[in-house]
Amino acid sequence: MKILVIGSKGFIGSHIYEYFKKSHEVWGADIIEDKSAKNYFLLSRQNTQYEEIFDNNQFDVCVNASGNGSVPISLNRPVFDFELNVTNTLKVLDAIRINNPTCKYISMSSAAVYGNPVSLPIEENTALIPMSPYGWHKLYAEQICKEYYYLYDLHTINLRLFSVYGENLKKQLFWDTYQKCKHTTEIELFGTGNETRDFIYVSDLLHAIDCIVKRGLFNGESVNVASGIETTIKEAATVFCEYVDKKIKVKFNKITKPGDPLNWRADIGVLRSWGFEPGFSITEGLKGTVAWLKENA
């Protein structure tokens, strides 16, 4: 297969690029200049255009791993978030519609579309009540994918990613915690520690995407991508800090950040029906994450 990864220099995109290039022809696209890279498109930071990419190439799969991935940034810069997560989705899909209509399109959505669910586990038909511009804009992007499936018969699918972590991630809980661990043995984190997330290690995410490429329906649907296991922030932070330095103590300030949900655990029945099973526990994933951080952070 010939695969295009938009956002190939980012956390998730770089992993996808490296994973699929082992057995497929993979092209990357990003706003970061890389003169040594082969099969690579440099995108403009302003008013990004995609027509030329699809006009000169025919891809079997396009994975869009680009966009803003920060809830706080979306709260402070909602127009910026809209442009990256909604407008660019529309631009890519229209370029595919005109030039490469057989290409399968994979959109990286987010569990943020659910907001604070009233019950767990979260199924794909759970009510969608986002808590931030980021969540709303991911939902708009999902609707655009449905639009292009129903009106133009494009093969699209939305992956509602839960809490992805692992090597190369330079933001969010574990990166921020590690930065604090470098300066003190007593660190403070937001919340009570009893908040929960459904963490999925990036290696499991890659396996999930592989299953989706091979067996996904690509009918505009949205699919949960997670481990299906609920873990408290306190549990995850404790395991993480033990790998960093057993002397570190963690406390919580009982302050909830705007846009943060309380509890997440996904129903991954649909994903399992396509052959996915998580292969890494939170302890195994965090061990690899900490090893990478000690070398790179």
Buried (B, 14 or more C-beta within 10 A) or exposed (E): EBBBBBBBBBBBBBBBBBBBBEEEEBBBBBBBEEEEBEBBBEBEEEEBEBBEBBEEBEBBBBBBBBBBBBBBBBBEBBEEBBBBBBBBBBBBBBBBBEBBEEBBBBBBBBBBBBBEBEEBBBBBEBEBBBBBBBBBBBBBBBBBBBBBBEEBEBBBBBBBBBBBBBBBBEEBBBBBBBEBBEEEEEBEBBBBBEBBBBBBBBBBBBBBBBBBBEEBEBEBBBBBBBBBBBBBBBBBBBBBBBBBEEEBEBEBEEEEEEBBBEBBBBBBEBBBEBEBEBEBBBEEBBBBBBEEBEEEE
